[in-house]
Amino acid sequence: MIRFILNDRTISVPLQDSAKATLDFIRKERKLKGMKLVCKEGECGACTVLVGDFESGRLVYRSMTSCIMPLANAHGKHLLTIEGLDMEGLTKVQRAMIDQSGTQCGFCTPGFVVSMTGALLTGEEVSMKNMVKAIDGNICRCTGYKSILRACESVADDWNDSVPSIEQLVEAGYLPDYFNTIPAKLEKIKNQSLQSNGLKRAEGIKLGGGTDLYVQKPRQMYTSAPDHMFDKPELNHIELNGNVLSFGASVTMGDLYRSAVFNDALPGNEEFFKLLSSSQIRNMATIGGNLVNASPIGDFTIFLLGLNADIELTDGKSTRRLPLREFYLDYKKMNMRDGEHLTNILIEIPDFSSSYFNFEKVSQRKYLDIASVNSAALIQLQNDKIAECHISIGGVGPTPKYLNKTRDFLLGKILDGNTLTKALDVLQSEISPISDPRGSADYKRLLARQLFLAHCLKINSEILDVSSLITPA
Amino acid sequence: MQEVKNKKIKKDIHLDAPFHVTGKTKYIDDLPELEGTLFAKVFDSSCAHGKLISVDTSKAEELEGVFAILTAKDVPGVNQIGGIIKDEPLLAETDVHFMGQPVALVLAESEEIAHEATALIHAEYEQLEVIVDPKEAYAKGSMLSNSRTFSLGSPDSAFAECAHVFEGKADSGGQEHLYLETQGAYAIPRDQGGILVESSTQGPTAVQRVVAAVLGLEMSKIEVNVNRIGGGFGGKEDQASLWAGLAALGCFVTGRPVKLILERHEDLRMTGKRHPYRSDYKIGLDKDLNIVAFEASFFQNGGGAADLSTAVLERTLFHGTNSYFVPNVRMTAHPCKTHIAPNTAFRGFGGPQGMFVMEAAIHHAARELGVSPWGIQKKNLLRDGNEFSYGQIVENSEANRCWDQAHGDFDFLKMVEEVEEYNHSQSLSKKGLAIMPICFGISFTNTPMNNARALVHVYGDGSVGVSTGAVEMGQGVNTKMVQVAALMFGLPYDRIRLETTNTSRVANTSPSAASATADLNGRALQDACRQILERLVPLAAELLGGADEKQISFSNEMVFLDGNPTELSWDDLVAKALLLRLNMSAKGHYSTPVIHFDKEKEKGHPFAYHVYGTSIFEVTVDCIRGTYDIDSVKIVHDFGSSMNKAVDLGQIEGGLVQGIGWMTLEDLQYDKQGRLRSHTLANYKIPDVYSIPEDIQVKFLNTDHDNLAILRSKAVGEPPLMYGIGAYFALTNAILAFNPNANIPYDAPMTTEKILMALYSA
């Protein structure tokens, strides 16, 4: 059985429902109609639920879009829908949304209320910035967001950058009383893997957060018998050994975002994570999934390629390690044998006293969008010369691209305007963009130039007179 | 003028909010499913233009759990849903005109089975030529209806005398409504051959009319009920009828409840959107920069059926000169038939597309002449006594007041100075400014639609039930109706119950559209309340010992005499009235006075009044990446005398952001085969919380003189959308600060692609 706490009570669901979409389960089977079905793509947040679990001994909650969330991922957790916030009167978040007129047609509103409530339960400080981050995956078509932001502000003002406990939140009227009983309830059902609960490890598809599979082929997924990657603790570690950072394939983007180990080793990536989809999706999507999806435009893939990361694959018997740049063979074709799956990602941490790392992404909408072109670069300078560099670029060919020729050209050269101009020609010879809804081929070529320029400007803001790049009349 | 600090408004609220924030509000998909409910799925055309040769449903019918599959031959009444022009079948018969056109309706025991069955249907088409460009359609004579021309003065001779004449093109893209609740309907059989249709529609009467016609029944047999809808924006004004018609057809044929809710990708593919326009303009100015003459040809991309296109086209002409007085005008608009989903109403209803062209023409002239666009804009703003191209004379113009107030309060000159300084000192990013004034006419341009009714019951305990023709879609009309009734009877809001919008209670309604819903229904509601008060006042006077009826008023649930409370409560008065067998129910009616329009002459007085405003935009463009931030939008808006500042501010902010989305992010793309390429939310982006302006300031200009608005609170639904046009021109001006010779065709939306290409263009 899959066991979890749905709002205020523990429930069990047969294992054959493990791949059902959580939203379908709560709306159709539990008849809880508060969370709305809008897009089935995880793009709008109207179905946002909170998933609570112990992390380092503390009960914290992560927001997820239930329309593309496999039900099995609620196993052993507390699943909260808008109905779980019912109490005498209204919660303070609900009250703030009313007072600031943060709701018009109301269809997106339960999702916003759940996301905003989630901002109080992440274990991080309740600040305006974190309140906004909590709703970065919620779309509203009526209000223009300003009134919702005013509601966020009034909530943030209440907590003043503190990290409230569940007891404090109940006391202050932000959560119903039953939340005080959740830790004890959760203790009773945790630490039971799906396997120990009777799930046969299927030969079937490897399923993590479901953020791509449930968008691409939802109906096949609902009735499938997948191999649940979150059910494998060995894939969940994040650790630093010497100067090698390694993490498991089912670590989520959100896990890394919050990981002190990761952020200490690779500082300064706040903007990068902000550019990755939304809070909800970051809480679900695994790094392994991003890599084996093999999208030519995967943000994390381009990020890791730029860091010249390695990956480990196993078929259960033997394990092999290879550079990520050798993993992608052709469109959606990978250097992966039958029966193999990705287990580990390894990054050699560069010496930041001489190295610069930068990630760039341009999309139609700045955030919560798929890139037109993205790129990462790691450039190490010694005596003004380029001692080592790795440059990746996405959206300009059938695979996430590691720019071998550009690297070869740059090695040993002084990074100046002359080198840059010539490197741009080499770069153009290595890419082959096509026109699609993310932009015309010409645009992507121009963007490739500009993003490489952006990398260089981060190192030397006066490397080039940018206006000299304007096409002469 | 009263200034409202946008932060923390608690005075007025949206009365639906407590139910929205708890998830208790019910939309159609949340209604409990009745026993025996069948789930409907539409099989739609995969051919944008062709002859429908055959539809093979045999495999689908064999599937267990499939109840019936219906095609055009199963339609018992008229297979026709066209609202203005009868050119759109419920289900395709002999030919198809767009991808996504419904061909067959699957009815099954579950959604999953219906989905599976739909995949087993096969249709064959004989492909015909596909047109997606309105200018190509026009050249080939593919039209939905006749072209229309508005003219004033003598443009030909005026152009000859102009010091400066500029000609150009200005195109604007479509816009997906993206109401969060998709289209849907639930049809339920009723006794004696009736059908109840729960519909997500802005136009219950339109749904009733279409359902009756396709089933061959009289309208009285069809009850349409609308609790509320999860966003409309015009997309459910006429286009809800199709889905309601299909659900009702399924219900009629099977005798079982039928539920049809579109999935998002189906809604994106099958429903129409804001019309893309392509336009040509010619603008003539004298040496002092007065706009002397303006000429425009609008090519409207109507899609595969007329829908509301001809009405939308008309409003493009009404607003083609925006807030400016131009003495010599000729504007012609062509409703072009193309092979994409029939385009339809969308907030602004053709007005924004017209205004964009006028603003492009002014920007063009300013760029060529080396002057600021706002210099030309200011000089030509409407003044009282000016004549619109359609013959209405400008009264109570607030164009200059809004403009001047915005300039003063927001210190525009300082903004200009600061932007110049910034652009001088920064080489990797540039700022741009733009001002967007608006003038929007309030009334349905189709004069007969400007009427409404309301039904009021005062119950024995003194509580009040109100039904009107207004559909609540988030715009707060229910709140405003409660306010109207509460004010009339002197009762607190919680004693007024606003009922669903239902054709059996309030008949022959106009859709909730044209920004006029609160005006029309609110005045009808006042009329109904007045009738009841006319019966109560004499009784109250009598109970107060023969008091003067003129001195009686109602407040705080008490009867007042000469402005002072008496011992007589509202509840006691009502109880007494019922004992005396007085009628405590009334039906109110309102039709807008004054307005008229002659479509032969294209002249008249079509609008009850106009709404004005001015917005100032500041943007910053990242000249390396082509990305941008909208730093601020500062608005002075003519609210009349706002009856609910929270609701009205929400309309301004929401409309503004939607307009910015149309002008920047929202990029509908069709391929040459007529296929929508931006067919998922991954591919079609509307503003998210990070894309909105950092700073939005709205100042309420109170224009307290008499108008035909409800409680003098001017219509506010559509006008703010057009502020968004300012985003386009502010971005353009920032690009020009980086590259003064940039090649920037007037072609909205201004996407990040267009920005970057323009930044480095010759």
Interface residues (C-beta under 8 A of the other chain):
Chain A: K31 K33 G34 M35 K36 L37 V38 C39 K40 E41 E43 C44 A46 T81 I82 E83 L85 D86 L90 V93 Q94 M97 I98 D99 Q100 S101 G102 T103 Q104 C105 G106 F107 C108 T109 P110 V113 V132 I135 D136 N138 I139 C140 R141 C142 T143 G144 Y145 K146 S147 I148 L149 R150 E153 S154 V215 R219 E360 V362 S363 Q364 R365 K366 Y367 L368 D369 I370 S372 P437 G439 S440 D442 Y443 L446 L447 Q450 L451 L453 A454 L457 S461 D465 V466 S467 L469 I470 T471 P472 A473
Chain B: N6 K7 K8 I9 K10 D12 I13 H14 D16 A17 P18 F19 H20 V21 T22 G23 K24 T25 K26 Y27 D29 D30 P32 E112 H115 H177 L178 Y179 L180 E181 T182 R228 I229 G230 G231 G232 F233 E263 R264 H265 S427 L428 M473 G474 Q475 G476 C623 I624 R625 G626 T627 A646 V647 L649 G650 E653 G654 G655 L656 V657 Q658 L665 D667 Q669 R677 S678 T680 L681 A682 N683 K685 I686 P687 D688 V689 Y690 S691 I692 I696 F738 N739 N741 T751 T752 E753 L756 M757 L759 Y760 S761 A762
